[in-house]
Amino acid sequence: MKISKDIKQKFSEQELKKLSKNPILFNLKPFFMMLSFFTLFASLVLFIVGGSKGNFILLYVAIGLLTSGALFLILCFLQNSRSKKIQKRYVYQVKNEILGFNEFSIINPNELDTEYLKKANIFNQKVDLFYSNNYKFIYLNNLIKIYQVNLANLKESRNSIINNALNIYSKDNSIGQLNQRTNQDIPFKGSVIEFNLHGFENEIIEIREIKDSISKSILNKEENLINNEELQGFLSKFEIFYSSKVKTLNINKLKDILNLLNDISINKKGTILLINDNKLYLAMYDNYFNFEDMLKTKRILKLGEKYLNIQKEYLPIRNLLDYFNK
């Protein structure tokens, strides 16, 4: 099957399957390397023997072996990457079909606020260190920012949290237990997507996956915790907090959001969605973005496999953002 080089043509399932395999010449690389070594070594020996004895037959054979060895050596280095046209198609499709934007820029370090997590009311933590690749880009005419936290500092000391967790008389001694929420903050490491919304001026919605890695809610009040029979299937996985000045809650809309968040949280170490002050924040523990690496094609053979992995990771996030832009 021939792979199309039209950059605007979407990859078919068969094309991605083929692009996920190594080219035939690459699979034969070890064989060509051995042949190249033996033929070049044999040509060197024959050159020495034939030259010392003046035997032109040996010299002709040596030249033939030298040519063959050089050819095998060239074949070793062929197909170390896909053709440039296929690489261009891959980049175009990742940008347009998966990411949904063409250009991104690195956020100026001067724009990084160590109090960001506190000001956004995501965590009561201060950022000690951001990663170098924090991004901003336009998606659906909306500015999106991605902050990537390498290390955050707790309000309380780590020792006090550990001591409290290990105290058998403490009501917070649940750190380390599977699917148990602690009342202590856990240091955050991961990424936060910030996305502007419209129509949520009066509402705060907070959904936190029930995992040890998730910090406590900023709406940790009993009257704001949702316990609805229609949401029983979700309540085993998420804690949902809701606060509204107008006291309205659309259960169907919340179900849609939970379904989308559930798709994102699969294979993630912990996910939080917060809608507050007309902004959406999506925080993901130990999850990082590297758009430069996503678009890298040089010397990468299994482009189809790479494409499918990016699609699996990023499309659920894009679907969530699309939902809020209806």
Phi, psi and omega in degrees: 000129181272135180272127181295146178251013175283112188297334184273354179276127180295146178291132174276165179299322181292321179295316180295325178295318180290321180289346178275353178257153176287145174300154183303316182297326180291321178295333180271002185305312179301321180295316179295325180294318179295315178299318180298316181298310184293319181291321178292320178295316180296321179295322178296316180298315181292326176297317181293311182293311182295323180291321182289329181260355181068029182268106184289333179297315178296323179293320178296319177297320179297319179297319178297316179294322178297317178297316179297317179298319179295321179295315178298323179295319178296319180297331178298326186260000174280156176061031173283353173203167178287167180297155183299326180293322177291323177298317179296320178296318178301311181299315180299315183291321177298315181295314188270320185270332182253302185285318180087009176214155185264323185236148173220161177223157178278133178292132178303130179307332179291341179274351183278122184253120181295343178265013187304313183296324179287314182296327179278355181061032177273309179222151174271062186221154176253138179280121176276326185206127171265154169288163184286333183261084171255134194243159165216144181199167179259127175226124183053046180060023182234137179282126176244136176240142176236116178257134184240112188265125178270325183203128176239153184249137181277156175294318175268158178287154180296324181298320182294325179293315181296315180299319181293322182292327184272352179283117186293342180268359182276139177284353182256016187279055183242003179296133179099346178273138183294136177056036175242129177275133175262160175267013178251154175283140175253134182304132183268133170224121181158202184242151176232123175263129179247130189219125180287141180239173174224136176093011179241030183298327187258006187236145168236121176240129181226124181234120182237127178294140182277091177217157181300333185282351185271131177285167183291161183287151172278348178248045187283062179233139186301323184289345180261354181275122183279131176222082189246135182301326181291344183252014186304322180297333181269332188291343176284342182249330184235151164257131186239125177244142183216134177219132182215140177289332183261000174056046176237144178216120179267104184297319180297320178295320179294323176299317178301315181296318181295320177298317179294319180291326178297321177296324180288320188286346179300128180067012175261157182274353179161134185226141178227135171241129180228126172247119185205134176057041178063028175228147175253132174240129176241110182253134182228118180293136176053033178236126185229154179250139175219087183294328178299318180290324179301324185265002180283131182233339186297129179061020175255114187275314186273066182295326180296316179295319179296316179301314182294324178293318178295318179300315181297322184280319192261328184302319177300325177292316179297321179298323178295314180296322177299321182300320182278001178246018179295000000 
